[in-house]
Amino acid sequence: MSEKHAATRDRSAVRTLLRLWPYVRTVRTRLFSAAFVAVVASCLGLVIPLVLKWMVDGPVADRDPGGVWLGALVLLLLGVAEALLFGFRRWLVARPLAGVEAAMRADLYRHLQRLPVAFHDRWASGQLLSRGTTDLMLLRMFLAFPLTFLLVNATTILVGYVILLGQQWTLGLVLLAPIAPLVILCSVFESRYAIVARQAQDQVGDLTTVVEESVLGIRIIKGFGRHRSQARAFRGLSERLRGTELGKARLLAGIWALITTIPEVTIGAALVLGTIQVADGALSAGTLVAFLSTALALRWPVESIGFLLAMSQEAATATERYFEVMDAAEESTTGSHESTGWDASRSSHEPGAAHESGAGSADGLRFEGVEFRYPDASDGAAPVLARIDLRVRPGETMALVGGTGSGKTTLTALVPRLHELTAGRITLDGEDIAAMPRERLRELVSVAFEEPTLFSASVGENVLMGAEGAGGEELGRALDIAQAGFVQSLPHGADTQVGEQGLSLSGGQRQRLALARAVVGQPRFLVLDDPLSALDVHTEALVEAALRRVLEDTTALVVAHRPSTVMLADRVALLSGGRIAAVGTHQELLRTNGEYAWLMSGADAQETDAEEGAR
């Protein structure tokens, strides 16, 4: 059994469900009122046997038609009142519980936006999606029905047994006999059902992930003819979920059968014993009718125990899954002042080290003794980046070059604090980014990633995400820089909806919009991760010409794989094996560094092939 399922077995459902109290507290008056109304309605049902007793021992025995009609009218009024009260209870909880679900979903979404990138790297999107949909729906259903009726049914059973003992205590003791075995059965059922409920909800998350990946990757699936293998994978997960759901059904069927059978047997025994007492004259017929009517009225509260416990366990599991995400530590909105173990004395021995002392208002971008390893890396694993010392001067463009897996993208992700340093520090104009509020840091630093991500929104909305408060003038300027003139030919121009992931656009078009998003706010610091890789050579030349004007006033770090992109830079840093191996101009490194010359010669050959192919 996995650790997660073992923890589920050991956890207390009540303690888990109590974590919902901060959300429920705001609607507690309506919930308590609904519970009170439901208790009153349920107890009205227990008055009906007492009316029957009066009718049998009174008007029926005395052959009084008027009394019978009066009793029938009272029974009708009791039934109508009970129905109206239960309807009123439903009205009381519907709106506030919809609000609770909406508030929890909003909190989850807000929290997901604030969680570090490392969290999203570890979690499957389908698991997060299922927590925000299926699990919250289960919680709303629990608050609306099982939570109330666990209290209502417990109160009804207690009041009902008091009435039974008051009518005939010997028969009442017969019906009390199954309480102990029922408690034991419910305890065993609850612990077993908790495990399969957790398995089922986790498997729903896995299935959601497969569906989402299949939809987003439909071009790959169709392009490689992998629809059959994807269908098999989906069918396998579906069969596993089906098996788990059948296991839940078997458990529920077993407990339902036992909870139904045991009370039925005891009611049958009480009926036989009561009939004998009536025959002996020790008990009136009306009392026996009232006793049996009360016992039958308690059947549903007793029989529903298994059903309510099952829904409560599913709600406890949903709560557990919800708070697994909510308990994850967010990125701090303010700066982090924790020490990273940086030693300033180390930096002077590394290539490209900054020897200047002090921090000025225009000190550029500095990496000082930077080390990084991923949070889930094993203890003995070597860091991805080790002792990085590098300075990008104010207004300078630094190209970052290196082989595949050298750590270029990881290094650029450290500047906007998408990942936290393991050691060392990064400064912007002399200010440690770890001490900056993230909001301010991400106003100063703008990023364009190699894989351009667009949202289901208009072209303009996607671009203007790069600068809060920017308008049409800034949008037009950014589109011009990115050579995104194709926007004007779209059906609605910049108001055209690009669709999910922007897949209605070509790769080059998406990359140009991502570049426009990076420059729209005219940031002081710009981090570009191979921003021109999807462009043809002619468009690339136009974009580079426009970018040169932008980069004149910006301190930029640009990941480059091609000589044409390198030529945008004032200097080049070679990253090799997680370290800065050399820093210099393009021509200097070509003459003095064999690895750099080898990387550029390969890129030159690829560009030549691309140009010939274009012709």
Number of C-alpha atoms within 10 A of each C-alpha: 7 7 8 11 16 11 12 23 18 11 16 13 22 11 10 17 18 12 14 17 11 10 15 19 12 13 17 14 12 20 23 14 14 23 23 17 22 24 22 18 23 24 19 17 20 22 16 20 25 20 17 22 20 18 22 22 15 15 17 17 12 11 11 12 11 11 16 18 13 13 19 15 12 14 18 13 12 19 15 11 16 20 14 14 20 19 15 14 23 16 13 20 21 15 12 18 22 14 16 22 22 15 13 17 17 13 14 19 15 12 17 18 13 14 18 18 16 14 15 13 9 9 11 15 17 20 19 21 17 24 25 22 12 14 23 22 16 20 26 18 18 21 21 21 16 21 19 20 22 18 14 22 23 15 17 25 22 13 14 22 20 13 21 23 16 12 17 15 14 14 21 21 14 14 23 13 13 15 13 9 13 17 11 11 15 18 13 11 18 20 17 16 23 25 22 23 25 23 20 21 23 20 20 21 22 22 23 20 19 20 15 15 13 17 11 14 12 14 12 12 16 10 10 9 11 13 15 10 11 15 13 12 14 18 13 13 17 16 12 16 20 14 13 19 17 13 16 20 13 12 19 17 14 14 23 17 13 17 22 17 13 18 23 16 13 18 21 14 15 22 17 11 14 24 17 13 15 15 11 10 10 11 16 18 19 22 22 23 19 26 29 20 18 22 25 15 19 22 16 13 19 19 19 18 21 24 14 20 22 23 21 26 27 25 28 30 29 27 22 21 21 21 16 11 17 17 9 13 12 14 19 13 12 14 17 16 11 8 11 16 13 17 13 11 9 14 22 15 12 18 18 22 20 18 10 9 6 7 13 11 10 12 19 23 25 24 25 26 26 26 25 23 20 15 12 8 11 9 9 6 9 12 16 19 25 20 22 28 25 23 23 24 19 20 19 21 27 28 29 26 26 24 15 11 13 19 21 24 18 18 22 22 18 18 29 22 18 16 20 23 20 19 21 23 27 25 20 26 17 16 18 16 22 24 14 18 14 20 12 13 20 18 17 16 20 25 26 24 19 18 15 19 16 22 15 14 16 19 24 22 18 21 27 23 15 25 20 10 9 14 12 11 9 19 23 17 14 26 24 16 23 28 24 21 15 12 18 12 9 14 10 12 15 22 15 16 20 21 15 13 15 22 16 12 13 10 15 19 21 23 27 30 25 26 30 27 26 27 30 26 23 21 22 19 28 25 24 22 23 23 25 25 18 19 16 14 16 11 17 21 16 14 20 21 15 16 17 16 11 18 21 13 16 20 23 30 24 26 26 25 23 21 17 17 19 22 18 19 21 17 21 29 26 24 23 20 16 22 21 24 18 19 22 19 17 20 12 12 19 17 10 12 15 11 17 24 16 12 18 20 15 14 16 16 12 13 17 11 12 13 13 9 8 10 6
